[in-house]
Amino acid sequence: MIFHLAWKGPDADGYGEVYEVYPAPGDKPRSSALIGHIPPNLVSNSQLSYRRVKQWMHECQRNHCKCSSRSDTFVPTRLLHVSGTPQNPTIKLTTTPPVAPYATLSYCWGGDQDAKTLRSNFASYQDHIDFSTLPTTIQDAAIVTIQIGLSYLWVDAMCIIQDDDNDKMKEIAKMHAIYRSSQVTIAPSEAATSKTGFLRPRDMWRPIKMKARFDENVFSDVLLVPEGSSCRSSAPLFRRGWTLQETCRDALKHPRQPHAQRKDLFLKKTLYIRL
């Protein structure tokens, strides 16, 4: 629901603000037809976030024919195997990944990365990758992968040998299939670099709280949030050229991309569904 607040100034010129309307946490509106958003969740690294992502994935698989008919036969050349717990994850590179669901990461490098797969560390990475050496965004993506019940993650910097031009060309040619065939694509929209990360408390919206009366003549608490606060088209990820190939449903026929923003988490399908 969009709320347009307009008023006249002293010179009779019109002014206005546009707000999105959310139910206040703990006070569900009586009329869901008027307010379709669910209350915002400002803590990305929370069980609430992970439950909602898993629920989205389950609903896609169960209810959407394009999602359920996704090919399970394609396997990337390499995947990161993530295991352990979110508090103590372990990670290594596997060159013989099984036919299993995996996540992909669409993110901004923001310059060169210290941790990446090279010919010199290719063998050692297959035994173990020191989690603490990974950029924060990749660390966070590995934690999310564990939390949503997956064991494999594809990240370009780690799954492509970065100083091998032949390997680069071969793997870049498969990018559309890699992202299209993944179970889910993690897309931290507000992370400008690989060191930024995204599993941190989000900025408070400082919404306006007010009472609203709905069809049943019952008052409920609602939050008014300035339009555009929860979904910025100018976010760093959306200014990156590769993002179109990695997250555009029409280009990939890929159904699910949860985006972690400064202020919210949403699932990108045909529309943005905010959490």
Stockholm file with secondary structure:
# STOCKHOLM 1.0

chainA/1-275         MIFHLAWKGPDADGYGEVYEVYPAPGDKPRSSALIGHIPPNLVSNSQLSYRRVKQWMHECQRNHCKCSSRSDTFVPTRLLHVSGTPQNPTIKLTTTPPVAPYATLSYCWGGDQDAKTLRSNFASYQDHIDFSTLPTTIQDAAIVTIQIGLSYLWVDAMCIIQDDDNDKMKEIAKMHAIYRSSQVTIAPSEAATSKTGFLRPRDMWRPIKMKARFDENVFSDVLLVPEGSSCRSSAPLFRRGWTLQETCRDALKHPRQPHAQRKDLFLKKTLYIRL
#=GR chainA/1-275 SS CEEEEEEECTTSCEEEEEEEEEECTTCCCSCTTTCCCCCCCCBSSSHHHHHHHHHHHHHHHHHCHHHHTCCSCCCCSCEEEEEECSSSEEEEEESSCCSCCCEEECCCCCSCCSSCCCTTTHHHHTTCBCGGGSCHHHHHHHHHHHHTTCCEEECHHHHSCTTCHHHHHHHHTTHHHHHHHSSEEEBCTTCCSTTTCSCSBCCCCCCEEEEEECTTSCEEEEEEEETTSSCCTTSGGGGCTHHHHHHCHHHHCCCCEEEECSSCEEEESSSEEEC
#=GC SS_cons         CEEEEEEECTTSCEEEEEEEEEECTTCCCSCTTTCCCCCCCCBSSSHHHHHHHHHHHHHHHHHCHHHHTCCSCCCCSCEEEEEECSSSEEEEEESSCCSCCCEEECCCCCSCCSSCCCTTTHHHHTTCBCGGGSCHHHHHHHHHHHHTTCCEEECHHHHSCTTCHHHHHHHHTTHHHHHHHSSEEEBCTTCCSTTTCSCSBCCCCCCEEEEEECTTSCEEEEEEEETTSSCCTTSGGGGCTHHHHHHCHHHHCCCCEEEECSSCEEEESSSEEEC
//
